[in-house]
Amino acid sequence: MKVPFLDLAAQHAPLRNELDQAIARVVDCGAFAGGPFVTEFESDFAGYCETDHAIGVGNGTDALWLALLACGVGPGDEVITVPSTFMATAEAITYSGAKPVFVDVDERTCTMDPAALPHALSRRTKAIIPVHLFGQPADMDPILEFARTHGLAVIEDAAQAHGARYKGRRAGSLGDVGCFSFYPGKNLGALGEAGAVVTNRADIDEKIRVLRDHGQTRKYHHTMVGWNCRMDGIQGAVLRVKLRRLEAGNQLRRQHAARYTSVLRKLDEVTCPYQAPYAEHVYHIYAIRVHDRDRVLHQLEQQGISCGIHYPVPVHLQEAYADLGYTRGAFRNAEAAAAEFISLPMFPELSADQIGFVTQTLEQTTRPLSLA
Ligand SMILES: *Cc1c(COP(=O)(O)O)cnc(C)c1O
């Protein structure tokens, strides 16, 4: 049986007519760059995230970068984040002119360990970016409290956590700013590149709207130096259609996760994802941990099961950041996770048979050698 890691064709097939019509409306109006379709989506997405404002941008990396600029982060500043994330989190810090400073993650959730923050604090620290890895919010209350005490901005990297909740509140709505990616494979994905920033702060909303459009407040009148980070009209229209299915999709992901875990938790060699009591996880990624990863991955691939590794190299050990001076051993939990993670197939349209085949293959693969 073939089990893909992700199946976007299956996701789009039942929406095809609606998507075609949404795209046709944009083509008919010619509202391709920003414009009314983006504004409509912004209003819907702010409602969904339970925030006052949402600003559509070009992608999730833009969202993080503009959020940093809007919080006043720049050259000479430091921003604290985690090494267990996609490169973009740190790249955005670098592109703001600031320096990324890493702290280790919690052993079980692999999100920012709030107890590690004091060690990373300096006079230059300006902001913190917790990452809601794989669809589970970081433990935000102690992070927000630390930030308040030290006068730091909190920017949530919610690029994997559309719709997730922390103590009942939406991911992205907890800090000063929340950043989302609508890369096609995310829980809410565009038909191309897109992203958004959400916030309850009117000053940040206003600043990002100006920054994303060349710093202009009126056409050809530029109050600051910005950049072109607008969202496509077509993506706005398409995302509005797909947003209406996000809750149902997340619900299915949670069901699939529960089905995986009900079998895999019985296997000695497999550590299942941990859902913290404060979290409603949306399982952008369902990542198990195994010690003998190469062998397990090979067996899964041989059976036609496509998996991923998110991420094989923690950001502090990436070659691109060699000049930051971190060495192996700096962040034990992040490094152990990077060596053990396997992301199993996870998407709303996954069938019970496919899940059964994956768990069965893992049962056979990880059976103690004496019984093999
Ligand atoms: C996808 C992702 C991003 C970047 O989003 P793009 O839309 O690809 O620019 C940033 N952070 C995390 C954690 C992500 O998963």
The ligand as an SDF file (V2000), in Angstrom:
LIG
                    3D

 15 15  0  0  0  0  0  0  0  0999 V2000
    6.7100   27.1360    7.2450 C   0  0  0  0  0  0  0  0  0  0  0  0
    7.3720   27.7960    8.3910 C   0  0  0  0  0  0  0  0  0  0  0  0
    7.8840   29.1090    8.3110 C   0  0  0  0  0  0  0  0  0  0  0  0
    8.0550   29.8700    7.0350 C   0  0  0  0  0  0  0  0  0  0  0  0
    6.9270   30.0360    6.2620 O   0  0  0  0  0  0  0  0  0  0  0  0
    7.0620   30.3040    4.6840 P   0  0  0  0  0  0  0  0  0  0  0  0
    5.6470   30.6230    4.3000 O   0  0  0  0  0  0  0  0  0  0  0  0
    7.5630   29.0650    4.0590 O   0  0  0  0  0  0  0  0  0  0  0  0
    7.9630   31.4630    4.4840 O   0  0  0  0  0  0  0  0  0  0  0  0
    8.3720   29.6960    9.4720 C   0  0  0  0  0  0  0  0  0  0  0  0
    8.4080   29.0410   10.6340 N   0  0  0  0  0  0  0  0  0  0  0  0
    7.9550   27.7720   10.7430 C   0  0  0  0  0  0  0  0  0  0  0  0
    8.0150   27.0920   12.0790 C   0  0  0  0  0  0  0  0  0  0  0  0
    7.4450   27.1010    9.6280 C   0  0  0  0  0  0  0  0  0  0  0  0
    7.0280   25.8390    9.7420 O   0  0  0  0  0  0  0  0  0  0  0  0
  1  2  1  0
  2  3  1  0
  2 14  2  0
  3  4  1  0
  3 10  2  0
  4  5  1  0
  5  6  1  0
  6  7  2  0
  6  8  1  0
  6  9  1  0
 10 11  1  0
 11 12  2  0
 12 13  1  0
 12 14  1  0
 14 15  1  0
M  END
$$$$
